[in-house]
Amino acid sequence: MKKLFTLFTLLVCSIASADHHAGKVLKLAGKEGPGKGKKIVLVAGDEEYRSEESMPMLGKILSQKHGFDCVVVFSWDKSGKYIDPNNQEGLIGLSELDDADLMIIGTRFRKPNDKEAAHLTTFMNAGKPVIGIRTATHAFNGGQKFGDSETAIGFGQWGRKVLGEQWVSHHGRHKVQGARSVVEADNTTNNILRGVGEIFAPSDVYGVKHLTEEDTILLRATVTETLEPDSADIEGEKNNPAQAFAWLHEYTGPNGTAKGMSFCTTGGASVDLIDPDLRRLLVNAAYSLTGLEVREEADVDYVDPFYPSFYGFIKDAAWWKDLDLQTEEFGLGQSTNLPDPKGSPEWNHEDNP
């Protein structure tokens, strides 16, 4: 009887653990495609670049056009009632990483609790691949660590150790100058660049200075005069040399032994992803890092219409509460059309409903 009770208790605990984030994550079952049987977890959660909009859009493309099972993890408010990108402690659902084949992350200065962080530690200690976009170079912050050994990775070290770079600077003028990709001459044949043309991103170029000869730079980015896609590159030393924009980096897990591969691009604001070549770059990276053959020209058309809002911090304490965003609003067949943050420049290159 005691044994039966113990088994029942374990079963109940297991179910409770599995359902603790029920309704908090967006699950997108993969259709038929090369990625069938593989799982990607896309982690949103930043105050500035609208990853809560871009990660569901990417998850839909990867699941419906390429076969991957995709799960999007969001940052929630302290009470767990609505999606709140401003809550740095709000990530719910990182346990989805336990059986994932790839993580795509676009967070900024997050502080996950110990229970959530443990799943990321396990993921890295298995040497699984990571794709980081934009603020993932400074994805986490605070005094906590992933792991508890001498080789543990501090939250603030994560970008540098796992992606090869941390927060450095805005190399271009924020909300004034854009970014244009340039292929690194030595790596033109890398499969991740297959079918990828010139990328224009209205988010500015980030400064990158910590990559080493062990890293593989695929793209650099020049600073452009304005946010207009056809604006010229600025003249002078600013673009000599152009900053790294996309690269591959081998990381070592918190256990000090596991080796994994990461891909990072400092592009990735939601409005950046209007450019199909940036979407194709990320889809190609997902194929490559999960061991699949990269297609000649991957289908990256939107599954549902995509109306990204412009990047920028939102200081209004009631903004996210009033929007009351829920997981289902980002699901298949749904499209959000959220207002631009106050102070956004006029930029008329996104679609409008």
N, C-alpha and C positions, 0 to 999 in steps of 0.2 A: 504493500500500500504506500509506504514511504517512497519507494522507487517510482511508482506511478505518479505520485504527487510531484516528485522532482522533475520527471519528464514533462508533465503538464506545465509546470512553472517555467521550464526552459523554453517550451513551445510558445507560451504566452509572451515571454520576454523577447523571443526572436521575432514574433509577429509585431510586437510594439516597436521594436527597434527598426524593423523594415518599414513601418508605416509612419514613423515620427515626422517625416517630411511629406506625407501624402497631401497632394494638392499644392505643394510649395514648389515643385519642379515641373517643368514642361517636358513631357515624354512624346517623342516623335518616332514612331516605328518605321524602320526602313522598308522601302519597297524593294523590288528586285534590282540588283545592280552589283558591281564589283565589291562594294563594301558590305554586302549581306553577311551577317554573322559577326560583324565587328561593331563595337560600341564606342561612341564619342561623347564625352561630357564637356559641355561648353559652359564656362563659369563667367557670369556677368557680375557687375558690382563695382561701379566707379561713379564719382560725382560729376564727371565732366564730359565724357565722350559718348555717352548714351549706349553703353554695351547692353543695357536691358532691351534696346531695340535691335541691335545688330546681331546678337547671339541667336535669338529665335529665327531671324531671317536666314542666317548661315545654317542653322540646324535643319531648317526646312529644305534647303538646297541639298545638303549632304544626305538627308534621309530620303527625300522623295525622288531625287534625280540620280543618286549614287549608291543607295542601298544601306547606308550606315544607320544603325539604331542610334538616335541622338537624345540626350537629356540636357536641358538647360537649367542651370542652378542660378537663382537670383539672390539678391540681398533684400531682406525684409525688415520692416520696422521692429522696434523692440517688443511689441506685443504680438508680432506675427500676423497682423491683419491685412497689410498691404505691402506691395513692393516699394522699397525705400532705398535707392542707391546712395543716399547720404548717410545711411547707418553703416559705419565701417565694421561693426560687429555682427552684421545681419545675415551672413551667408548660412543658408539652410539647404542640406542635401548633398554634401560632399561624400557621403557614404556611397553615392552612385559611382564614385571612382573605383570602388572595390573590384568591380568586374569590367572596368573600362579598358579599351585598347589605346586610347588617346585622350588627352585633355587639351582643349582650346581655352585660353584664359585671357581676359581683358580687364582684370580688376585693378583697383588703385588703392594703396595704403589700407588694405583690409586687415582686420584683427579677429580671425575666426577663433571660436572658443576651443578648448583643448580637445573636445570630442570630435568636432568637425576637422580640426587640423590633423588629427591622428590619421584620418583617411588619406590625406594628401601625403603624409609621411610614408605610409605603406605603399602608395602609388609610386613615389620616387624610389623607395627601396627595392621595388621590383624593376627599376630601370625603364619604366614605360615612357613613351615619347610625349613631348609637350609642344604646343604651338602658343606663342605669346603675341598679343597685338597691343600696340600703343603703350598704355600705362602699365602693361605687365612687367616692364623693366623695374617698376616700383609697385609690384602687386600687393605686397604685405608690409606691415610696419608694426613696431612695438618690440618689447623685450622678450617675447616668447620665442620658442624655437621649434622647428620640425625635428623630432628625435630628441634623445636624452643622452647621447654619447658625446665623446670629445669631438666627433665629426658632425654633430648636429648643425643644421642650417638655421641661423637666426632669421626671423621674419624680415628684417631689414636687409639681410644678405641674399635673399632668395633670387632677386633679379640678376644680380651679378654672378651668382654661383650656378643657377639653373639655365638662365638665358644668355649669360655672357656679358650682360650690361645692366647698370642700375640707372636711376635718375641722374642726369648730368645737367642739362640745360635745354631751353628753347634756343635752337641755333638760328631759326628764322623768327621774324616778328609775329607774335601770337595774334591771330585773327586779322592779320594784314598781309602776310606772305605765305604762299603755298609751297608744295613740294612736288617735284617731278622726278620720276625714277630714271636711272641710268644703269644699264647692265654692266656688271664688273667684267672686264675684258677676259680675265683668266677663267671665268666660270660660265661662259655663254651656253655650254652644252649641258649644264645641270638639268636633270629632269624636272625639277620644280619650276623651271622657267619655260617649260614647254607650252607653247601657245599664248604666252604672256607678252602683251605689248606694253607700250609706255603707259605708266600709271601717273595720274594726277590726283593729288590729295590736298584738299583745302585746309587740312590741319598742317601746321608748320613743321619744318624739319627739326627733329631732336638732335642734340649733340650726343655723339657716341665716341668714347675715347678709351674704353677698357678692353676691346677685343684684341686677341693675340693672333699670332701666326697659325695657331691651332684651329682657329675659327674660319669658316668659309663664307666670305661675303658674296652674295649673289647680286644684290642691287645696292646702288648708292642713290642719294636724292639731292637734287639741286634746289636751292632756294629761289623761288620765283618772285617777281616784282609785286604781284597782287594775288588775290584769290581766284582770279579768272583762269579757267583751264587753258586759255591760249596766251596767257601772259608770258613775257620773256624771262629767262633766267637773269638774276641780278649779275652785274659785272663786278670784278674785283676778287679779293682774296676769300670772300665768304664761301665760294664754291670751289676753292682750290686748296685741298681736295674736297670733293663732295662728301658729306657724311654717309656712313653706312646706313642703309634703309631696310635691308633684309639679309639675314645670315643664318647659318647653321652652327650649333655649338654642342659639344659633348659635355654632359654634366655628370657629376658623381653624387649619388644619393646620400641622404643623411647617415646611413650606416657606414659610409666611407669606402664601400666596395662596389656597389651597384653602379653600372654605367648606363646612361640613357642619352637619347638625342633630342635636342630641342631646335625649333625654328622660331625666329622672332622677326617681326617687322614693326617699325615704329609708326607705320600707318595704321589706321584702324578706327578712327572716329566714324560714327554711323554715316555721316555724309561722305567720308572717304570711300565707303563701300558702295556708293553709287557707281563707281568705276568698275566695270566688269573685269578688267584685268587684275585689280586687287582681289576681287572675289576668286578669280581663277588661280591666282598665286596661292591663296589659302587652301582651296580645294586640292590643288596639286600637292601642296605640302602634306595634307591629310592622307592622300594616297601614298606618297613616298614614305612617310614616317610609319605607316601601318603595313609596309611591305608590299603594296600593290603597284602595278605598272601604271604610270601616269599616262593619261590619255593625250592624244595630239592636241585636242581643243576641248577641254571639259565643258559641259553644259553648266553654266552658272546663271541662267536666267532666273528671275524671281519665281518662286512658287505662288506667293500671294503678293499683291502690290506692296511696295516698300516706300514709306513716306518718312524718312528720317528727319528728326529735328536737329538743329544746329548745335554744335558743342558749346559748352560753357557751364560754369558753376551756377547752381540755383540756391540762393541764400534764403528764400522765403521758407520759413519753418513749416508752413501749412501746405506747401506745393504738392508734395507727394501724398499727404493725407487726403487732400481735396481731390486729387486724380484717382485715388483708390484703385490703383492698377492691380489686377489679379492675373494669375497664370493663364487662364483660358483666353484672355484678351490677346495673347500672342500665339494662339494655337492655329492649326490648319484652317484655312478659310477666313482668317481674321487679319486685319491690318490696322495698326494704330496710326493715328495722325495727331501727334502731340504738339503743343505750342513750342516755339523756340524760346530759349531762356531770354530774359530781359538783357538788352545790350548787345544782342546778336547783330552782326553786320548784315546788310542786305546781300543776299546770295540766292540767285534765282535759277539754280541749275538742278534742283531736285524736282521730282515729279510731285504733282499736287492732285488730290482727288477731284 
